[in-house]
Amino acid sequence: MDTNSFREREEKRKIGFKVIYDYAMGIIWFGAGAYFLLNKYLGNNLGFDSLWSTIFGILCIGYGAFRFYRGISAK
């Protein structure tokens, strides 16, 4: 077995897992942001101030978009 081909396959596998991980985390963070932005309309009162919930929701959506971008740019 050639060690260079083994290392190349391992690098490709790592990149593939990283892309999938970035997409999954982007979806999770985007969903969390949407939840915190819309929780006052959904009727789920978590006891947070509306302003802080909105700020945290926007930050979560921004971070989710960043994770999507990272997944796309890794290809």
Sequence and secondary structure as in RCSB ss.txt:
>XXXX:A:sequence
MDTNSFREREEKRKIGFKVIYDYAMGIIWFGAGAYFLLNKYLGNNLGFDSLWSTIFGILCIGYGAFRFYRGISAK
>XXXX:A:secstr
  HHHHHHHHHHHHHHHHHHHHHHHHHHHHHHHHHHHHHHHHT   S  HHHHHHHHHHHHHHHHHHHHHHHHT 
